[in-house]
Amino acid sequence: MTACIVGWHHLPFGKHEGRSVESLIVEAARGALADAGIEPAAVDEIWLGHFNGGFVEQDFTASLVLQADPALRFARATRIENACATGSAAVHAGLRSILAKEARIVLVVGVEKMTELDGPGIAKTLLRASYLEEERGIEGGFAGVFGQIAQRYFQVHGDQSDALAMIAAKNHANGCANPWAQMRKDLGFEFCRRVSDKNPIVAGPLKRTDCSLVSDGAAALVLTDVETALSMKKAVAFRGFAQVSDFLPMSRRDILLFEGCEQAWKKALARARMSLEDLDLVETHDCFTIAELLEYEAMGLTPRGQGAKAILEGWTTKEGKLPVNPSGGLKAKGHPIGATGVSMHVLAAMQVRGEAGGMQIEGAETAGIYNMGGACVASYVSILEAIR
């Protein structure tokens, strides 16, 4: 075991009109400290996950966390960014500080305010996380990127539209039980499978229901060393964690293999001395349904090219052998870039503590998290287990 999560807070994801990035940060930070029972003056270090990239005018946001309480003044505060894996980058940075014994108590906040831009502005901002030298001309931003990936997968492995629709339907059904989810509506397989005015084609074979939501939101958690955590009211330990980075240009790799995802899972599970079969659930990065399908294969749930089997045979439903995204995932919960990875850790921690309410997987003791930046460029895996 490395370090522990001892408190958390999660804001609803969606459109927060009239609210600033600062107000979201402050609410999440205060809530996490209160939940952990930690006095602000005890915080040694702060990590803020905030992609921004032009979503809002205010930049240099790390010290805004100090607005949560005057006693946080003079604590080390750093903003970190790694595309859509920004939240997990902040969590892992805090873990490394604790492992290096540079900090005993770390506050991690993830935040994003995306909705101040219009649709084309959002697409342009997100596409900056691709390799612009070669990928600038892709229409539709990252939906266009993953539309190309889906099209290529279909060409190699056949039309998987049924599988993608089942992933979307599963995650929307799960999201109904998530009180913080942006969309709490069971859309059903037929709606997700059929092209319609309400579910048009967005890019390649991807429909609107294959794409995650544009969101505002924040989440926060408190990390401590294991010894400190054992004296607190709850403690969720990191059995293992890993970060892997791959080439930014898609042209330099086989984009259907998600090799960074595969390597991150292997490293984290080895560090935890566990196998995939030891996990009770996974929260994975379903920015697009094709991403979740490819992640089934990369994590080793199915052989390459057979990811559809996992969803078509019900393996990844809440009642299946490895529930995936019982929170509803990015697909239903929403995807405020900097907050996503922190949210995943909070919701997985709730699961292993048996505190996930309607999302709860019965008897869950261990959980895996996969958070991805770009088209499988930055890959972060965490393995969680409750020890208190």
C-alpha positions as CSV (number, residue, x, y, z in Angstrom):
1,M,0.0,0.0,0.0
2,T,1.2,3.5,-0.8
3,A,-1.2,6.3,0.5
4,C,-4.8,6.6,1.3
5,I,-7.9,8.7,0.4
6,V,-9.4,9.9,3.7
7,G,-12.1,12.3,2.5
8,W,-13.8,13.6,-0.6
9,H,-16.5,15.9,-2.1
10,H,-18.2,15.8,-5.4
11,L,-20.3,18.6,-7.0
12,P,-23.0,17.9,-9.6
13,F,-21.8,17.8,-13.1
14,G,-23.6,19.8,-15.8
15,K,-24.0,23.4,-16.7
16,H,-23.3,25.7,-13.8
17,E,-24.5,29.1,-15.1
18,G,-23.4,32.1,-13.2
19,R,-20.7,30.3,-11.3
20,S,-17.0,30.9,-11.6
21,V,-14.2,28.3,-11.6
22,E,-13.2,29.8,-8.3
23,S,-16.5,29.1,-6.7
24,L,-16.4,25.5,-7.9
25,I,-12.9,25.0,-6.5
26,V,-13.8,26.5,-3.2
27,E,-16.9,24.4,-2.6
28,A,-15.1,21.2,-3.5
29,A,-12.1,21.9,-1.4
30,R,-14.1,22.9,1.7
31,G,-16.3,19.8,1.3
32,A,-13.4,17.4,1.1
33,L,-11.6,18.8,4.1
34,A,-14.7,18.7,6.1
35,D,-15.4,15.1,5.1
36,A,-11.9,14.1,6.1
37,G,-12.1,16.0,9.4
38,I,-8.9,17.8,8.4
39,E,-8.1,21.3,9.6
40,P,-7.0,23.5,6.6
41,A,-3.8,24.5,8.5
42,A,-2.8,20.8,8.5
43,V,-2.6,20.7,4.6
44,D,1.0,20.4,3.4
45,E,0.4,20.6,-0.3
46,I,-2.3,21.3,-2.8
47,W,-2.6,19.9,-6.4
48,L,-5.2,21.4,-8.7
49,G,-6.2,19.6,-11.9
50,H,-7.4,22.2,-14.4
51,F,-7.1,21.8,-18.1
52,N,-8.7,25.1,-19.1
53,G,-7.0,25.7,-22.5
54,G,-9.2,28.8,-23.0
55,F,-12.5,27.5,-21.7
56,V,-12.4,30.4,-19.2
57,E,-10.4,33.7,-19.1
58,Q,-9.0,33.1,-15.6
59,D,-5.8,31.1,-15.7
60,F,-3.0,30.6,-13.1
61,T,-5.7,28.9,-10.9
62,A,-3.6,26.9,-8.4
63,S,-3.8,29.5,-5.6
64,L,-7.5,29.9,-6.0
65,V,-7.8,26.8,-3.8
66,L,-6.5,29.0,-0.9
67,Q,-9.7,30.9,-1.2
68,A,-11.4,28.0,0.6
69,D,-9.8,28.9,3.9
70,P,-7.3,31.6,5.0
71,A,-5.4,28.8,6.9
72,L,-4.4,27.3,3.6
73,R,-2.2,30.4,2.9
74,F,1.5,29.5,2.3
75,A,0.8,25.8,1.6
76,R,2.4,24.6,-1.7
77,A,-0.2,24.9,-4.5
78,T,0.5,23.7,-8.0
79,R,-1.8,23.4,-11.0
80,I,-1.2,20.3,-13.2
81,E,-2.5,19.5,-16.7
82,N,-2.4,16.4,-18.8
83,A,-5.4,16.7,-21.2
84,C,-8.4,14.6,-20.2
85,A,-6.3,12.8,-17.6
86,T,-5.6,16.0,-15.8
87,G,-7.6,15.0,-12.7
88,S,-5.6,11.7,-12.2
89,A,-2.4,13.6,-12.9
90,A,-3.2,15.7,-9.8
91,V,-4.1,12.7,-7.7
92,H,-0.9,10.8,-8.7
93,A,1.3,13.9,-8.1
94,G,-0.1,14.0,-4.6
95,L,0.6,10.3,-4.1
96,R,4.2,10.8,-5.2
97,S,4.7,13.7,-2.7
98,I,3.5,11.4,0.1
99,L,5.7,8.5,-1.0
100,A,8.7,10.9,-1.1
101,K,7.8,12.0,2.4
102,E,7.6,15.6,1.2
103,A,4.0,15.9,2.5
104,R,1.8,14.1,5.0
105,I,-1.6,15.6,4.0
106,V,-2.4,16.6,0.4
107,L,-5.5,18.3,-0.9
108,V,-6.4,17.4,-4.5
109,V,-9.0,19.4,-6.5
110,G,-10.1,18.8,-10.1
111,V,-12.2,21.4,-11.9
112,E,-13.4,22.6,-15.3
113,K,-15.9,25.2,-16.6
114,M,-16.5,24.3,-20.2
115,T,-19.8,25.8,-21.0
116,E,-18.8,29.4,-21.3
117,L,-17.7,28.6,-24.9
118,D,-20.0,27.7,-27.8
119,G,-19.9,24.3,-29.5
120,P,-17.3,25.1,-32.1
121,G,-15.2,26.9,-29.5
122,I,-15.3,23.8,-27.2
123,A,-14.3,21.5,-30.2
124,K,-11.4,23.8,-31.1
125,T,-10.1,23.9,-27.5
126,L,-10.3,20.2,-27.0
127,L,-8.5,19.5,-30.4
128,R,-5.5,21.3,-29.0
129,A,-4.9,18.1,-27.0
130,S,-4.2,16.3,-30.3
131,Y,-1.1,16.5,-32.6
132,L,-2.0,19.6,-34.5
133,E,0.9,19.2,-36.9
134,E,-1.0,16.3,-38.5
135,E,-4.5,16.3,-36.9
136,R,-5.5,19.9,-37.0
137,G,-7.8,19.4,-40.0
138,I,-10.0,16.7,-38.4
139,E,-13.5,18.0,-38.3
140,G,-15.6,17.8,-35.2
141,G,-12.7,18.1,-32.6
142,F,-12.1,14.9,-30.6
143,A,-15.4,13.5,-31.8
144,G,-13.8,13.5,-35.2
145,V,-10.7,11.9,-33.9
146,F,-12.6,9.0,-32.2
147,G,-14.9,8.8,-35.2
148,Q,-11.9,8.0,-37.3
149,I,-10.8,5.4,-34.7
150,A,-14.2,3.8,-34.7
151,Q,-14.3,3.7,-38.5
152,R,-10.9,2.0,-38.6
153,Y,-12.0,-0.5,-36.0
154,F,-15.1,-1.3,-37.9
155,Q,-13.1,-1.8,-41.1
156,V,-10.8,-4.3,-39.3
157,H,-13.2,-6.1,-37.0
158,G,-16.6,-5.5,-38.6
159,D,-19.5,-3.3,-37.7
160,Q,-19.8,-3.0,-33.9
161,S,-22.7,-0.6,-33.8
162,D,-24.7,-2.9,-31.6
163,A,-21.9,-3.1,-29.0
164,L,-21.4,0.6,-28.9
165,A,-25.1,1.2,-28.5
166,M,-25.2,-1.3,-25.6
167,I,-22.2,0.4,-23.9
168,A,-24.1,3.7,-24.2
169,A,-27.3,2.2,-22.9
170,K,-25.5,0.5,-20.0
171,N,-23.8,3.7,-18.9
172,H,-27.0,5.8,-19.2
173,A,-28.9,3.2,-17.1
174,N,-26.2,3.3,-14.5
175,G,-26.1,7.1,-14.5
176,C,-29.7,7.1,-13.2
177,A,-28.5,6.1,-9.8
178,N,-25.7,8.7,-9.7
179,P,-26.9,11.9,-7.9
180,W,-24.1,13.9,-9.4
181,A,-24.6,12.8,-13.0
182,Q,-25.4,15.4,-15.7
183,M,-27.8,13.1,-17.5
184,R,-29.9,10.8,-15.3
185,K,-32.1,9.2,-18.0
186,D,-32.3,5.5,-19.1
187,L,-32.2,6.0,-22.9
188,G,-32.4,2.3,-23.7
189,F,-30.6,0.3,-26.4
190,E,-33.1,1.0,-29.2
191,F,-32.7,4.8,-28.9
192,C,-28.9,4.5,-28.7
193,R,-28.7,2.2,-31.7
194,R,-31.0,4.1,-34.0
195,V,-30.0,7.2,-35.9
196,S,-32.7,9.9,-35.4
197,D,-33.2,13.6,-35.1
198,K,-32.5,13.4,-31.4
199,N,-29.5,11.0,-32.0
200,P,-27.8,12.1,-35.2
201,I,-24.5,10.9,-36.6
202,V,-21.7,13.1,-35.1
203,A,-18.5,11.7,-36.7
204,G,-17.8,8.5,-38.6
205,P,-20.1,5.8,-37.2
206,L,-20.5,7.6,-33.8
207,K,-23.9,9.1,-32.9
208,R,-24.6,11.6,-30.2
209,T,-25.2,8.9,-27.7
210,D,-21.7,7.6,-28.3
211,C,-20.2,10.9,-27.1
212,S,-19.6,12.1,-23.6
213,L,-21.2,15.3,-22.4
214,V,-19.8,18.9,-22.2
215,S,-19.8,19.7,-18.5
216,D,-18.9,22.0,-15.7
217,G,-18.0,20.6,-12.3
218,A,-15.5,19.9,-9.6
219,A,-14.4,17.1,-7.2
220,A,-11.9,17.0,-4.4
221,L,-10.2,14.5,-2.1
222,V,-7.7,14.4,0.7
223,L,-4.7,12.1,0.7
224,T,-2.5,11.0,3.6
225,D,0.1,8.4,4.4
226,V,-1.2,5.0,5.6
227,E,-0.1,5.5,9.2
228,T,-2.1,8.7,9.5
229,A,-5.0,7.3,7.6
230,L,-5.4,4.4,10.0
231,S,-6.2,6.9,12.8
232,M,-9.0,8.5,10.8
233,K,-12.6,7.5,10.3
234,K,-12.1,6.1,6.8
235,A,-9.2,5.1,4.7
236,V,-9.1,3.9,1.0
237,A,-5.6,2.7,0.1
238,F,-3.9,2.8,-3.3
239,R,-2.8,-0.9,-3.7
240,G,-1.1,0.2,-6.9
241,F,-0.9,3.0,-9.5
242,A,0.9,3.7,-12.7
243,Q,1.2,6.4,-15.4
244,V,2.3,5.7,-19.0
245,S,2.8,8.2,-21.8
246,D,2.7,7.3,-25.5
247,F,3.5,9.2,-28.7
248,L,1.2,12.2,-29.4
249,P,0.8,11.6,-33.2
250,M,-1.6,8.9,-33.9
251,S,0.5,8.2,-37.0
252,R,3.3,6.8,-34.8
253,R,1.3,3.9,-33.3
254,D,-1.5,1.5,-34.0
255,I,-4.3,3.5,-32.5
256,L,-6.6,0.4,-32.3
257,L,-4.3,-1.2,-29.7
258,F,-4.4,1.4,-26.9
259,E,-1.0,0.2,-25.9
260,G,-0.5,2.9,-23.3
261,C,-3.7,1.7,-21.6
262,E,-2.4,-1.8,-21.7
263,Q,0.9,-0.9,-20.2
264,A,-0.6,1.2,-17.4
265,W,-2.9,-1.6,-16.4
266,K,0.0,-4.1,-16.3
267,K,2.2,-1.9,-14.2
268,A,-0.5,-0.9,-11.7
269,L,-1.8,-4.5,-11.3
270,A,1.8,-5.8,-10.9
271,R,2.5,-3.2,-8.3
272,A,-0.7,-4.2,-6.4
273,R,0.2,-7.9,-6.8
274,M,-3.2,-8.4,-8.3
275,S,-4.8,-9.5,-11.5
276,L,-7.8,-8.1,-13.4
277,E,-9.9,-11.0,-12.0
278,D,-9.3,-9.6,-8.5
279,L,-11.2,-6.4,-9.1
280,D,-14.8,-6.0,-8.2
281,L,-15.4,-3.0,-10.6
282,V,-13.7,-0.6,-12.9
283,E,-14.3,3.1,-13.6
284,T,-12.9,3.6,-17.1
285,H,-12.6,6.5,-19.5
286,D,-15.6,6.3,-21.9
287,C,-15.2,9.7,-23.5
288,F,-16.6,7.9,-26.5
289,T,-18.2,4.4,-26.5
290,I,-15.4,3.1,-28.9
291,A,-12.9,4.1,-26.2
292,E,-14.6,1.8,-23.6
293,L,-14.7,-1.0,-26.1
294,L,-11.0,-0.6,-26.9
295,E,-10.2,-0.4,-23.1
296,Y,-11.9,-3.8,-22.6
297,E,-9.3,-5.3,-24.9
298,A,-6.3,-3.2,-23.6
299,M,-7.0,-4.1,-19.9
300,G,-7.1,-7.8,-20.8
301,L,-10.8,-8.4,-20.3
302,T,-11.1,-9.8,-23.9
303,P,-8.6,-10.6,-26.7
304,R,-7.9,-8.0,-29.3
305,G,-10.8,-7.4,-31.7
306,Q,-13.3,-9.1,-29.3
307,G,-14.2,-6.3,-27.0
308,A,-17.8,-6.5,-28.1
309,K,-18.1,-9.9,-26.4
310,A,-17.7,-8.2,-23.0
311,I,-20.8,-6.0,-23.4
312,L,-22.9,-8.3,-25.6
313,E,-22.6,-11.1,-23.0
314,G,-23.2,-8.8,-20.1
315,W,-19.8,-9.0,-18.5
316,T,-19.6,-5.3,-17.8
317,T,-23.1,-4.6,-16.5
318,K,-23.6,-4.0,-12.8
319,E,-24.6,-7.7,-12.4
320,G,-21.7,-8.9,-14.6
321,K,-18.4,-10.5,-13.7
322,L,-16.6,-7.1,-14.0
323,P,-18.9,-4.1,-13.7
324,V,-17.6,-1.2,-15.7
325,N,-18.7,2.4,-15.0
326,P,-21.4,1.8,-12.4
327,S,-21.4,5.6,-12.0
328,G,-22.6,6.0,-15.6
329,G,-19.1,6.9,-16.7
330,L,-18.2,10.1,-18.6
331,K,-21.1,9.1,-21.0
332,A,-23.8,9.9,-18.4
333,K,-22.0,11.6,-15.6
334,G,-20.4,14.2,-17.8
335,H,-16.8,15.1,-18.6
336,P,-15.5,18.4,-17.1
337,I,-11.9,17.7,-18.2
338,G,-9.9,18.6,-15.1
339,A,-12.5,17.1,-12.7
340,T,-13.0,13.8,-14.3
341,G,-10.0,11.8,-12.9
342,V,-10.7,13.1,-9.4
343,S,-14.3,12.2,-9.7
344,M,-13.4,8.7,-10.8
345,H,-11.3,8.3,-7.6
346,V,-14.0,9.6,-5.4
347,L,-16.7,7.3,-6.8
348,A,-14.4,4.3,-6.7
349,A,-13.5,5.1,-3.1
350,M,-17.2,5.2,-2.3
351,Q,-17.7,1.8,-3.9
352,V,-15.0,0.0,-1.9
353,R,-16.3,1.7,1.3
354,G,-19.9,0.5,0.5
355,E,-21.1,4.1,0.4
356,A,-22.1,4.4,-3.3
357,G,-25.9,4.3,-2.7
358,G,-27.8,3.2,-5.8
359,M,-24.5,2.8,-7.7
360,Q,-23.2,0.3,-5.2
361,I,-21.8,-3.0,-6.5
362,E,-22.7,-5.5,-3.8
363,G,-19.7,-6.7,-1.8
364,A,-17.2,-4.5,-3.7
365,E,-13.8,-4.4,-2.0
366,T,-11.4,-3.5,-4.8
367,A,-11.8,-1.1,-7.7
368,G,-9.7,-0.1,-10.7
369,I,-9.6,3.3,-12.4
370,Y,-8.4,4.1,-15.9
371,N,-8.2,7.8,-16.9
372,M,-6.9,8.7,-20.4
373,G,-5.6,12.0,-21.9
374,G,-5.9,12.5,-25.6
375,A,-6.3,9.5,-27.9
376,C,-4.6,7.1,-25.4
377,V,-1.6,9.4,-25.0
378,A,-1.6,9.8,-21.2
379,S,-2.8,6.7,-19.3
380,Y,-3.3,6.6,-15.5
381,V,-4.4,3.5,-13.6
382,S,-5.2,3.3,-9.9
383,I,-6.1,0.3,-7.8
384,L,-8.1,1.1,-4.7
385,E,-9.0,-1.0,-1.6
386,A,-10.7,0.1,1.6
387,I,-8.6,-0.6,4.8
388,R,-10.8,1.4,7.1
